[in-house]
Amino acid sequence: MADILRTKPLVKEAFDVLGAKKVEQLGYNTTKIQRELNKKMDAPLTEKLITLIKQSIPYCIHMPNAEVKIILQNIYDELGIRRTAKSTDLKE
C-alpha cells in the first residue's frame, strides 16, 4: 500500500474525494478521475475552467474550430455553465 501511495498519489486522493464507487464508475481511468477531481476542487469556476481547458486542448497544435467548440462545450456542460461555446471564447 505504501508503494502505491508513493508512486501514484492520485489513488488516495481519488478514493478520499470521489469514493470507491465513483472511481469504479470512471473505469479507473486516470484522465477521467483527474477531471472529476478538478471539478470538485475548492477553487473559483474560472480556475476550474482554465484547468480543464489546459488538460483538453493541446497547446501549439492546430485544431479545427469545430473540434475546439465541441471540446469547449463539453467542458461548459461538465461545469454546469449555461453558455454556447465559441472558439473565440478561448481568447477571453
Distance bins in CASP14 RR format, pairs under 12 A and 6 or more apart:
PFRMAT RR
TARGET T0000
AUTHOR 0000-0000-0000
RMODE 2
METHOD distances of the structure
MODEL  1
1 7 0 0 0 0 0 1 0 0 0 0 0
1 8 0 0 0 0 0 1 0 0 0 0 0
1 11 0 0 0 0 1 0 0 0 0 0 0
1 12 0 0 0 0 1 0 0 0 0 0 0
1 15 0 0 0 0 0 1 0 0 0 0 0
2 8 0 0 0 0 0 1 0 0 0 0 0
2 9 0 0 0 0 0 1 0 0 0 0 0
2 11 0 0 0 0 0 1 0 0 0 0 0
2 12 0 0 0 0 0 1 0 0 0 0 0
3 9 0 0 0 0 0 1 0 0 0 0 0
3 11 0 0 0 0 0 1 0 0 0 0 0
4 10 0 0 0 0 0 1 0 0 0 0 0
4 11 1 0 1 0 0 0 0 0 0 0 0
4 12 0 0 0 0 1 0 0 0 0 0 0
4 14 0 0 0 0 0 1 0 0 0 0 0
4 15 0 0 0 0 0 1 0 0 0 0 0
5 11 1 0 0 1 0 0 0 0 0 0 0
5 12 1 0 1 0 0 0 0 0 0 0 0
5 13 0 0 0 0 0 1 0 0 0 0 0
5 14 0 0 0 0 0 1 0 0 0 0 0
5 15 0 0 0 0 0 1 0 0 0 0 0
5 16 0 0 0 0 0 1 0 0 0 0 0
6 12 0 0 0 0 0 1 0 0 0 0 0
8 14 0 0 0 0 1 0 0 0 0 0 0
8 15 0 0 0 0 0 1 0 0 0 0 0
8 28 0 0 0 0 0 1 0 0 0 0 0
8 30 0 0 0 0 1 0 0 0 0 0 0
8 33 0 0 0 0 0 1 0 0 0 0 0
8 34 0 0 0 0 0 1 0 0 0 0 0
9 15 0 0 0 0 0 1 0 0 0 0 0
9 16 0 0 0 0 0 1 0 0 0 0 0
9 30 0 0 0 0 0 1 0 0 0 0 0
9 34 0 0 0 0 0 1 0 0 0 0 0
9 37 0 0 0 0 0 1 0 0 0 0 0
10 16 0 0 0 0 0 1 0 0 0 0 0
10 17 0 0 0 0 0 1 0 0 0 0 0
10 18 0 0 0 0 0 1 0 0 0 0 0
10 23 0 0 0 0 0 1 0 0 0 0 0
10 26 0 0 0 0 0 1 0 0 0 0 0
10 28 0 0 0 0 0 1 0 0 0 0 0
10 29 0 0 0 0 0 1 0 0 0 0 0
10 30 1 0 0 1 0 0 0 0 0 0 0
10 31 0 0 0 0 0 1 0 0 0 0 0
10 32 0 0 0 0 0 1 0 0 0 0 0
10 33 1 0 0 1 0 0 0 0 0 0 0
10 34 1 0 0 1 0 0 0 0 0 0 0
10 35 0 0 0 0 0 1 0 0 0 0 0
10 36 0 0 0 0 0 1 0 0 0 0 0
10 37 1 0 0 1 0 0 0 0 0 0 0
10 38 0 0 0 0 0 1 0 0 0 0 0
11 17 0 0 0 0 0 1 0 0 0 0 0
11 18 0 0 0 0 0 1 0 0 0 0 0
11 19 0 0 0 0 0 1 0 0 0 0 0
11 20 0 0 0 0 0 1 0 0 0 0 0
11 23 0 0 0 0 1 0 0 0 0 0 0
11 28 0 0 0 0 1 0 0 0 0 0 0
11 30 0 0 0 0 1 0 0 0 0 0 0
11 33 0 0 0 0 1 0 0 0 0 0 0
11 34 0 0 0 0 0 1 0 0 0 0 0
11 37 0 0 0 0 0 1 0 0 0 0 0
12 18 0 0 0 0 0 1 0 0 0 0 0
12 19 0 0 0 0 0 1 0 0 0 0 0
12 20 0 0 0 0 0 1 0 0 0 0 0
12 23 0 0 0 0 0 1 0 0 0 0 0
12 33 0 0 0 0 0 1 0 0 0 0 0
12 37 0 0 0 0 0 1 0 0 0 0 0
13 19 0 0 0 0 0 1 0 0 0 0 0
13 23 0 0 0 0 0 1 0 0 0 0 0
13 30 0 0 0 0 0 1 0 0 0 0 0
13 33 0 0 0 0 1 0 0 0 0 0 0
13 34 0 0 0 0 1 0 0 0 0 0 0
13 36 0 0 0 0 0 1 0 0 0 0 0
13 37 1 0 0 1 0 0 0 0 0 0 0
13 38 0 0 0 0 0 1 0 0 0 0 0
13 40 0 0 0 0 0 1 0 0 0 0 0
13 41 0 0 0 0 0 1 0 0 0 0 0
14 20 0 0 0 0 1 0 0 0 0 0 0
14 21 0 0 0 0 0 1 0 0 0 0 0
14 22 0 0 0 0 1 0 0 0 0 0 0
14 23 1 0 1 0 0 0 0 0 0 0 0
14 24 0 0 0 0 0 1 0 0 0 0 0
14 25 0 0 0 0 0 1 0 0 0 0 0
14 26 0 0 0 0 1 0 0 0 0 0 0
14 27 0 0 0 0 0 1 0 0 0 0 0
14 28 0 0 0 0 1 0 0 0 0 0 0
14 29 0 0 0 0 0 1 0 0 0 0 0
14 30 0 0 0 0 1 0 0 0 0 0 0
14 31 0 0 0 0 0 1 0 0 0 0 0
14 32 0 0 0 0 0 1 0 0 0 0 0
14 33 1 0 1 0 0 0 0 0 0 0 0
14 34 0 0 0 0 1 0 0 0 0 0 0
14 35 0 0 0 0 0 1 0 0 0 0 0
14 36 0 0 0 0 1 0 0 0 0 0 0
14 37 1 0 0 1 0 0 0 0 0 0 0
14 38 0 0 0 0 0 1 0 0 0 0 0
14 40 0 0 0 0 0 1 0 0 0 0 0
15 21 0 0 0 0 0 1 0 0 0 0 0
15 22 0 0 0 0 1 0 0 0 0 0 0
15 23 1 0 0 1 0 0 0 0 0 0 0
15 24 0 0 0 0 0 1 0 0 0 0 0
15 26 0 0 0 0 0 1 0 0 0 0 0
15 28 0 0 0 0 0 1 0 0 0 0 0
15 33 0 0 0 0 1 0 0 0 0 0 0
15 37 0 0 0 0 0 1 0 0 0 0 0
16 22 0 0 0 0 0 1 0 0 0 0 0
16 23 0 0 0 0 0 1 0 0 0 0 0
16 33 0 0 0 0 0 1 0 0 0 0 0
16 37 0 0 0 0 1 0 0 0 0 0 0
16 40 0 0 0 0 0 1 0 0 0 0 0
17 23 0 0 0 0 1 0 0 0 0 0 0
17 33 0 0 0 0 1 0 0 0 0 0 0
17 34 0 0 0 0 0 1 0 0 0 0 0
17 36 0 0 0 0 1 0 0 0 0 0 0
17 37 1 0 1 0 0 0 0 0 0 0 0
17 38 0 0 0 0 0 1 0 0 0 0 0
17 39 0 0 0 0 0 1 0 0 0 0 0
17 40 1 0 1 0 0 0 0 0 0 0 0
17 41 0 0 0 0 1 0 0 0 0 0 0
17 42 0 0 0 0 0 1 0 0 0 0 0
18 24 0 0 0 0 1 0 0 0 0 0 0
18 25 0 0 0 0 1 0 0 0 0 0 0
18 26 1 0 0 1 0 0 0 0 0 0 0
18 27 0 0 0 0 0 1 0 0 0 0 0
18 28 0 0 0 0 0 1 0 0 0 0 0
18 32 0 0 0 0 0 1 0 0 0 0 0
18 33 1 0 0 1 0 0 0 0 0 0 0
18 34 0 0 0 0 0 1 0 0 0 0 0
18 35 0 0 0 0 0 1 0 0 0 0 0
18 36 1 0 1 0 0 0 0 0 0 0 0
18 37 1 0 0 1 0 0 0 0 0 0 0
18 38 0 0 0 0 0 1 0 0 0 0 0
18 39 0 0 0 0 0 1 0 0 0 0 0
18 40 1 0 0 1 0 0 0 0 0 0 0
18 41 0 0 0 0 0 1 0 0 0 0 0
19 25 0 0 0 0 1 0 0 0 0 0 0
19 26 0 0 0 0 0 1 0 0 0 0 0
19 33 0 0 0 0 0 1 0 0 0 0 0
19 36 0 0 0 0 0 1 0 0 0 0 0
19 37 0 0 0 0 0 1 0 0 0 0 0
19 40 0 0 0 0 0 1 0 0 0 0 0
20 26 0 0 0 0 0 1 0 0 0 0 0
20 27 0 0 0 0 0 1 0 0 0 0 0
20 28 0 0 0 0 0 1 0 0 0 0 0
20 33 0 0 0 0 0 1 0 0 0 0 0
21 27 0 0 0 0 0 1 0 0 0 0 0
22 28 0 0 0 0 0 1 0 0 0 0 0
22 29 0 0 0 0 0 1 0 0 0 0 0
22 32 0 0 0 0 1 0 0 0 0 0 0
22 33 0 0 0 0 1 0 0 0 0 0 0
22 35 0 0 0 0 0 1 0 0 0 0 0
22 36 1 0 0 1 0 0 0 0 0 0 0
22 37 0 0 0 0 0 1 0 0 0 0 0
22 39 0 0 0 0 0 1 0 0 0 0 0
22 40 0 0 0 0 1 0 0 0 0 0 0
23 29 0 0 0 0 1 0 0 0 0 0 0
23 30 0 0 0 0 0 1 0 0 0 0 0
23 32 0 0 0 0 1 0 0 0 0 0 0
23 33 1 0 0 1 0 0 0 0 0 0 0
23 34 0 0 0 0 0 1 0 0 0 0 0
23 36 0 0 0 0 1 0 0 0 0 0 0
23 37 0 0 0 0 0 1 0 0 0 0 0
24 32 0 0 0 0 0 1 0 0 0 0 0
24 33 0 0 0 0 0 1 0 0 0 0 0
25 32 0 0 0 0 1 0 0 0 0 0 0
25 33 0 0 0 0 0 1 0 0 0 0 0
25 36 0 0 0 0 1 0 0 0 0 0 0
26 32 1 0 1 0 0 0 0 0 0 0 0
26 33 1 0 1 0 0 0 0 0 0 0 0
26 34 0 0 0 0 1 0 0 0 0 0 0
26 35 0 0 0 0 1 0 0 0 0 0 0
26 36 1 0 0 1 0 0 0 0 0 0 0
26 37 0 0 0 0 0 1 0 0 0 0 0
26 39 0 0 0 0 0 1 0 0 0 0 0
27 33 0 0 0 0 1 0 0 0 0 0 0
27 36 0 0 0 0 0 1 0 0 0 0 0
28 34 0 0 0 0 0 1 0 0 0 0 0
29 35 0 0 0 0 1 0 0 0 0 0 0
29 36 0 0 0 0 1 0 0 0 0 0 0
30 36 0 0 0 0 0 1 0 0 0 0 0
30 37 0 0 0 0 0 1 0 0 0 0 0
30 55 0 0 0 0 0 1 0 0 0 0 0
31 37 0 0 0 0 0 1 0 0 0 0 0
31 38 0 0 0 0 0 1 0 0 0 0 0
31 52 0 0 0 0 0 1 0 0 0 0 0
31 55 1 0 0 1 0 0 0 0 0 0 0
31 56 0 0 0 0 1 0 0 0 0 0 0
32 38 0 0 0 0 0 1 0 0 0 0 0
32 39 0 0 0 0 0 1 0 0 0 0 0
32 55 0 0 0 0 0 1 0 0 0 0 0
32 56 0 0 0 0 0 1 0 0 0 0 0
32 78 0 0 0 0 0 1 0 0 0 0 0
33 39 0 0 0 0 0 1 0 0 0 0 0
33 40 0 0 0 0 0 1 0 0 0 0 0
33 55 0 0 0 0 0 1 0 0 0 0 0
34 40 0 0 0 0 0 1 0 0 0 0 0
34 41 0 0 0 0 0 1 0 0 0 0 0
34 51 0 0 0 0 1 0 0 0 0 0 0
34 52 0 0 0 0 1 0 0 0 0 0 0
34 54 0 0 0 0 0 1 0 0 0 0 0
34 55 1 0 0 1 0 0 0 0 0 0 0
34 56 0 0 0 0 0 1 0 0 0 0 0
35 41 0 0 0 0 0 1 0 0 0 0 0
35 48 0 0 0 0 0 1 0 0 0 0 0
35 51 0 0 0 0 1 0 0 0 0 0 0
35 52 1 0 0 1 0 0 0 0 0 0 0
35 53 0 0 0 0 0 1 0 0 0 0 0
35 54 0 0 0 0 0 1 0 0 0 0 0
35 55 1 0 0 1 0 0 0 0 0 0 0
35 56 0 0 0 0 1 0 0 0 0 0 0
35 74 0 0 0 0 0 1 0 0 0 0 0
35 75 0 0 0 0 1 0 0 0 0 0 0
35 78 1 0 0 1 0 0 0 0 0 0 0
35 79 0 0 0 0 0 1 0 0 0 0 0
36 48 0 0 0 0 0 1 0 0 0 0 0
36 52 0 0 0 0 0 1 0 0 0 0 0
36 55 0 0 0 0 0 1 0 0 0 0 0
36 78 0 0 0 0 1 0 0 0 0 0 0
36 79 0 0 0 0 0 1 0 0 0 0 0
37 43 0 0 0 0 0 1 0 0 0 0 0
37 48 0 0 0 0 0 1 0 0 0 0 0
37 51 0 0 0 0 1 0 0 0 0 0 0
37 52 0 0 0 0 0 1 0 0 0 0 0
37 55 0 0 0 0 0 1 0 0 0 0 0
38 45 0 0 0 0 0 1 0 0 0 0 0
38 47 0 0 0 0 1 0 0 0 0 0 0
38 48 1 0 1 0 0 0 0 0 0 0 0
38 49 0 0 0 0 1 0 0 0 0 0 0
38 50 0 0 0 0 1 0 0 0 0 0 0
38 51 1 0 1 0 0 0 0 0 0 0 0
38 52 1 0 1 0 0 0 0 0 0 0 0
38 53 0 0 0 0 0 1 0 0 0 0 0
38 54 0 0 0 0 1 0 0 0 0 0 0
38 55 1 0 0 1 0 0 0 0 0 0 0
38 56 0 0 0 0 0 1 0 0 0 0 0
38 75 0 0 0 0 0 1 0 0 0 0 0
38 78 0 0 0 0 1 0 0 0 0 0 0
38 79 0 0 0 0 1 0 0 0 0 0 0
39 45 0 0 0 0 0 1 0 0 0 0 0
39 47 0 0 0 0 0 1 0 0 0 0 0
39 48 1 0 0 1 0 0 0 0 0 0 0
39 49 0 0 0 0 0 1 0 0 0 0 0
39 51 0 0 0 0 1 0 0 0 0 0 0
39 52 1 0 0 1 0 0 0 0 0 0 0
39 55 0 0 0 0 0 1 0 0 0 0 0
39 75 0 0 0 0 1 0 0 0 0 0 0
39 77 0 0 0 0 0 1 0 0 0 0 0
39 78 1 0 0 1 0 0 0 0 0 0 0
39 79 1 0 0 1 0 0 0 0 0 0 0
39 80 0 0 0 0 1 0 0 0 0 0 0
39 81 0 0 0 0 0 1 0 0 0 0 0
40 48 0 0 0 0 1 0 0 0 0 0 0
40 51 0 0 0 0 0 1 0 0 0 0 0
40 78 0 0 0 0 0 1 0 0 0 0 0
40 79 0 0 0 0 0 1 0 0 0 0 0
41 47 1 0 0 1 0 0 0 0 0 0 0
41 48 1 0 0 1 0 0 0 0 0 0 0
41 49 0 0 0 0 0 1 0 0 0 0 0
41 50 0 0 0 0 0 1 0 0 0 0 0
41 51 1 0 0 1 0 0 0 0 0 0 0
41 52 0 0 0 0 0 1 0 0 0 0 0
41 79 0 0 0 0 0 1 0 0 0 0 0
42 48 0 0 0 0 1 0 0 0 0 0 0
43 49 0 0 0 0 1 0 0 0 0 0 0
43 50 0 0 0 0 1 0 0 0 0 0 0
43 51 1 0 0 1 0 0 0 0 0 0 0
43 52 0 0 0 0 0 1 0 0 0 0 0
43 79 0 0 0 0 0 1 0 0 0 0 0
44 50 0 0 0 0 1 0 0 0 0 0 0
44 51 0 0 0 0 0 1 0 0 0 0 0
44 79 0 0 0 0 0 1 0 0 0 0 0
45 51 0 0 0 0 0 1 0 0 0 0 0
45 52 0 0 0 0 0 1 0 0 0 0 0
45 75 0 0 0 0 0 1 0 0 0 0 0
45 76 0 0 0 0 0 1 0 0 0 0 0
45 78 0 0 0 0 0 1 0 0 0 0 0
45 79 1 0 0 1 0 0 0 0 0 0 0
45 80 0 0 0 0 1 0 0 0 0 0 0
45 81 1 0 0 1 0 0 0 0 0 0 0
45 83 0 0 0 0 0 1 0 0 0 0 0
46 52 0 0 0 0 0 1 0 0 0 0 0
46 53 0 0 0 0 0 1 0 0 0 0 0
46 79 0 0 0 0 0 1 0 0 0 0 0
46 81 0 0 0 0 0 1 0 0 0 0 0
46 92 0 0 0 0 0 1 0 0 0 0 0
47 53 0 0 0 0 0 1 0 0 0 0 0
47 54 0 0 0 0 0 1 0 0 0 0 0
47 79 0 0 0 0 0 1 0 0 0 0 0
48 54 0 0 0 0 0 1 0 0 0 0 0
48 55 0 0 0 0 0 1 0 0 0 0 0
48 75 0 0 0 0 1 0 0 0 0 0 0
48 76 0 0 0 0 0 1 0 0 0 0 0
48 78 0 0 0 0 1 0 0 0 0 0 0
48 79 1 0 0 1 0 0 0 0 0 0 0
48 80 0 0 0 0 0 1 0 0 0 0 0
48 81 0 0 0 0 1 0 0 0 0 0 0
49 55 0 0 0 0 0 1 0 0 0 0 0
49 56 0 0 0 0 0 1 0 0 0 0 0
49 57 0 0 0 0 0 1 0 0 0 0 0
49 72 0 0 0 0 1 0 0 0 0 0 0
49 75 1 0 0 1 0 0 0 0 0 0 0
49 76 0 0 0 0 1 0 0 0 0 0 0
49 77 0 0 0 0 0 1 0 0 0 0 0
49 78 0 0 0 0 1 0 0 0 0 0 0
49 79 1 0 0 1 0 0 0 0 0 0 0
49 80 0 0 0 0 0 1 0 0 0 0 0
49 81 1 0 0 1 0 0 0 0 0 0 0
49 83 0 0 0 0 0 1 0 0 0 0 0
49 85 0 0 0 0 0 1 0 0 0 0 0
49 89 0 0 0 0 1 0 0 0 0 0 0
49 90 0 0 0 0 0 1 0 0 0 0 0
49 92 0 0 0 0 0 1 0 0 0 0 0
50 56 0 0 0 0 0 1 0 0 0 0 0
50 57 0 0 0 0 0 1 0 0 0 0 0
50 72 0 0 0 0 0 1 0 0 0 0 0
50 75 0 0 0 0 0 1 0 0 0 0 0
50 79 0 0 0 0 0 1 0 0 0 0 0
50 89 0 0 0 0 0 1 0 0 0 0 0
50 90 0 0 0 0 0 1 0 0 0 0 0
50 92 0 0 0 0 0 1 0 0 0 0 0
51 57 0 0 0 0 0 1 0 0 0 0 0
51 75 0 0 0 0 1 0 0 0 0 0 0
51 78 0 0 0 0 0 1 0 0 0 0 0
51 79 0 0 0 0 0 1 0 0 0 0 0
52 71 0 0 0 0 1 0 0 0 0 0 0
52 72 0 0 0 0 1 0 0 0 0 0 0
52 74 0 0 0 0 1 0 0 0 0 0 0
52 75 1 0 1 0 0 0 0 0 0 0 0
52 76 0 0 0 0 1 0 0 0 0 0 0
52 77 0 0 0 0 0 1 0 0 0 0 0
52 78 1 0 0 1 0 0 0 0 0 0 0
52 79 1 0 0 1 0 0 0 0 0 0 0
52 80 0 0 0 0 0 1 0 0 0 0 0
52 81 0 0 0 0 0 1 0 0 0 0 0
53 59 0 0 0 0 0 1 0 0 0 0 0
53 68 0 0 0 0 1 0 0 0 0 0 0
53 71 0 0 0 0 1 0 0 0 0 0 0
53 72 1 0 0 1 0 0 0 0 0 0 0
53 73 0 0 0 0 0 1 0 0 0 0 0
53 74 0 0 0 0 0 1 0 0 0 0 0
53 75 1 0 0 1 0 0 0 0 0 0 0
53 76 0 0 0 0 0 1 0 0 0 0 0
53 78 0 0 0 0 0 1 0 0 0 0 0
53 79 0 0 0 0 0 1 0 0 0 0 0
53 81 0 0 0 0 0 1 0 0 0 0 0
53 85 0 0 0 0 0 1 0 0 0 0 0
53 87 0 0 0 0 0 1 0 0 0 0 0
53 89 0 0 0 0 1 0 0 0 0 0 0
53 90 1 0 0 1 0 0 0 0 0 0 0
53 92 0 0 0 0 0 1 0 0 0 0 0
54 71 0 0 0 0 0 1 0 0 0 0 0
54 75 0 0 0 0 0 1 0 0 0 0 0
54 90 0 0 0 0 0 1 0 0 0 0 0
55 71 0 0 0 0 0 1 0 0 0 0 0
55 74 0 0 0 0 0 1 0 0 0 0 0
55 75 0 0 0 0 1 0 0 0 0 0 0
55 78 0 0 0 0 0 1 0 0 0 0 0
56 63 0 0 0 0 0 1 0 0 0 0 0
56 67 0 0 0 0 0 1 0 0 0 0 0
56 68 0 0 0 0 1 0 0 0 0 0 0
56 70 0 0 0 0 0 1 0 0 0 0 0
56 71 1 0 1 0 0 0 0 0 0 0 0
56 72 0 0 0 0 1 0 0 0 0 0 0
56 73 0 0 0 0 0 1 0 0 0 0 0
56 74 1 0 0 1 0 0 0 0 0 0 0
56 75 1 0 0 1 0 0 0 0 0 0 0
56 76 0 0 0 0 0 1 0 0 0 0 0
56 78 0 0 0 0 1 0 0 0 0 0 0
56 79 0 0 0 0 0 1 0 0 0 0 0
56 85 0 0 0 0 0 1 0 0 0 0 0
56 90 0 0 0 0 0 1 0 0 0 0 0
57 63 1 0 0 1 0 0 0 0 0 0 0
57 64 0 0 0 0 0 1 0 0 0 0 0
57 65 0 0 0 0 0 1 0 0 0 0 0
57 67 0 0 0 0 1 0 0 0 0 0 0
57 68 1 0 0 1 0 0 0 0 0 0 0
57 69 0 0 0 0 0 1 0 0 0 0 0
57 70 0 0 0 0 0 1 0 0 0 0 0
57 71 1 0 1 0 0 0 0 0 0 0 0
57 72 1 0 0 1 0 0 0 0 0 0 0
57 74 0 0 0 0 0 1 0 0 0 0 0
57 75 0 0 0 0 1 0 0 0 0 0 0
57 85 0 0 0 0 0 1 0 0 0 0 0
57 87 0 0 0 0 0 1 0 0 0 0 0
57 89 0 0 0 0 0 1 0 0 0 0 0
57 90 1 0 0 1 0 0 0 0 0 0 0
58 67 0 0 0 0 0 1 0 0 0 0 0
58 68 0 0 0 0 0 1 0 0 0 0 0
58 71 0 0 0 0 0 1 0 0 0 0 0
59 90 0 0 0 0 0 1 0 0 0 0 0
61 67 0 0 0 0 0 1 0 0 0 0 0
61 68 0 0 0 0 0 1 0 0 0 0 0
62 68 0 0 0 0 0 1 0 0 0 0 0
63 69 0 0 0 0 1 0 0 0 0 0 0
63 70 0 0 0 0 0 1 0 0 0 0 0
63 71 0 0 0 0 1 0 0 0 0 0 0
63 72 0 0 0 0 0 1 0 0 0 0 0
63 87 0 0 0 0 1 0 0 0 0 0 0
63 90 0 0 0 0 0 1 0 0 0 0 0
64 70 0 0 0 0 1 0 0 0 0 0 0
64 71 0 0 0 0 0 1 0 0 0 0 0
64 87 0 0 0 0 1 0 0 0 0 0 0
65 71 0 0 0 0 0 1 0 0 0 0 0
65 72 0 0 0 0 0 1 0 0 0 0 0
65 85 0 0 0 0 0 1 0 0 0 0 0
65 86 0 0 0 0 1 0 0 0 0 0 0
65 87 1 0 1 0 0 0 0 0 0 0 0
65 88 0 0 0 0 1 0 0 0 0 0 0
65 89 0 0 0 0 0 1 0 0 0 0 0
65 90 0 0 0 0 0 1 0 0 0 0 0
66 72 0 0 0 0 0 1 0 0 0 0 0
66 73 0 0 0 0 0 1 0 0 0 0 0
66 85 0 0 0 0 0 1 0 0 0 0 0
66 86 0 0 0 0 0 1 0 0 0 0 0
66 87 0 0 0 0 1 0 0 0 0 0 0
67 73 0 0 0 0 0 1 0 0 0 0 0
67 74 0 0 0 0 0 1 0 0 0 0 0
67 85 0 0 0 0 0 1 0 0 0 0 0
67 87 0 0 0 0 1 0 0 0 0 0 0
68 74 0 0 0 0 0 1 0 0 0 0 0
68 75 0 0 0 0 0 1 0 0 0 0 0
68 85 0 0 0 0 1 0 0 0 0 0 0
68 86 0 0 0 0 1 0 0 0 0 0 0
68 87 1 0 1 0 0 0 0 0 0 0 0
68 88 0 0 0 0 1 0 0 0 0 0 0
68 89 0 0 0 0 1 0 0 0 0 0 0
68 90 1 0 0 1 0 0 0 0 0 0 0
68 91 0 0 0 0 0 1 0 0 0 0 0
69 75 0 0 0 0 0 1 0 0 0 0 0
69 76 0 0 0 0 0 1 0 0 0 0 0
69 83 0 0 0 0 0 1 0 0 0 0 0
69 84 0 0 0 0 1 0 0 0 0 0 0
69 85 1 0 1 0 0 0 0 0 0 0 0
69 86 1 0 0 1 0 0 0 0 0 0 0
69 87 1 0 1 0 0 0 0 0 0 0 0
69 88 0 0 0 0 1 0 0 0 0 0 0
69 89 0 0 0 0 1 0 0 0 0 0 0
69 90 0 0 0 0 1 0 0 0 0 0 0
70 76 0 0 0 0 0 1 0 0 0 0 0
70 77 0 0 0 0 0 1 0 0 0 0 0
70 84 0 0 0 0 0 1 0 0 0 0 0
70 85 1 0 0 1 0 0 0 0 0 0 0
70 86 0 0 0 0 0 1 0 0 0 0 0
70 87 0 0 0 0 0 1 0 0 0 0 0
71 77 0 0 0 0 0 1 0 0 0 0 0
71 78 0 0 0 0 0 1 0 0 0 0 0
71 85 0 0 0 0 1 0 0 0 0 0 0
71 87 0 0 0 0 1 0 0 0 0 0 0
71 89 0 0 0 0 0 1 0 0 0 0 0
71 90 0 0 0 0 0 1 0 0 0 0 0
72 78 0 0 0 0 0 1 0 0 0 0 0
72 79 0 0 0 0 0 1 0 0 0 0 0
72 81 0 0 0 0 1 0 0 0 0 0 0
72 83 0 0 0 0 1 0 0 0 0 0 0
72 84 0 0 0 0 1 0 0 0 0 0 0
72 85 1 1 0 0 0 0 0 0 0 0 0
72 86 1 0 0 1 0 0 0 0 0 0 0
72 87 1 0 0 1 0 0 0 0 0 0 0
72 88 0 0 0 0 0 1 0 0 0 0 0
72 89 1 0 0 1 0 0 0 0 0 0 0
72 90 1 0 0 1 0 0 0 0 0 0 0
72 91 0 0 0 0 0 1 0 0 0 0 0
72 92 0 0 0 0 0 1 0 0 0 0 0
73 79 0 0 0 0 0 1 0 0 0 0 0
73 80 0 0 0 0 0 1 0 0 0 0 0
73 81 0 0 0 0 1 0 0 0 0 0 0
73 82 0 0 0 0 0 1 0 0 0 0 0
73 83 0 0 0 0 1 0 0 0 0 0 0
73 84 1 0 0 1 0 0 0 0 0 0 0
73 85 1 1 0 0 0 0 0 0 0 0 0
73 86 0 0 0 0 1 0 0 0 0 0 0
73 87 0 0 0 0 0 1 0 0 0 0 0
73 89 0 0 0 0 1 0 0 0 0 0 0
74 80 0 0 0 0 0 1 0 0 0 0 0
74 81 0 0 0 0 0 1 0 0 0 0 0
74 85 0 0 0 0 1 0 0 0 0 0 0
75 81 1 0 0 1 0 0 0 0 0 0 0
75 83 0 0 0 0 0 1 0 0 0 0 0
75 85 1 0 0 1 0 0 0 0 0 0 0
75 89 0 0 0 0 1 0 0 0 0 0 0
75 90 0 0 0 0 0 1 0 0 0 0 0
76 82 1 0 0 1 0 0 0 0 0 0 0
76 83 1 0 1 0 0 0 0 0 0 0 0
76 84 0 0 0 0 1 0 0 0 0 0 0
76 85 1 0 1 0 0 0 0 0 0 0 0
76 86 0 0 0 0 0 1 0 0 0 0 0
76 89 0 0 0 0 1 0 0 0 0 0 0
77 83 0 0 0 0 1 0 0 0 0 0 0
77 84 0 0 0 0 0 1 0 0 0 0 0
77 85 0 0 0 0 1 0 0 0 0 0 0
78 85 0 0 0 0 0 1 0 0 0 0 0
79 85 0 0 0 0 0 1 0 0 0 0 0
81 89 0 0 0 0 0 1 0 0 0 0 0
83 89 1 0 0 1 0 0 0 0 0 0 0
83 92 0 0 0 0 0 1 0 0 0 0 0
85 92 0 0 0 0 0 1 0 0 0 0 0
86 92 0 0 0 0 1 0 0 0 0 0 0
END
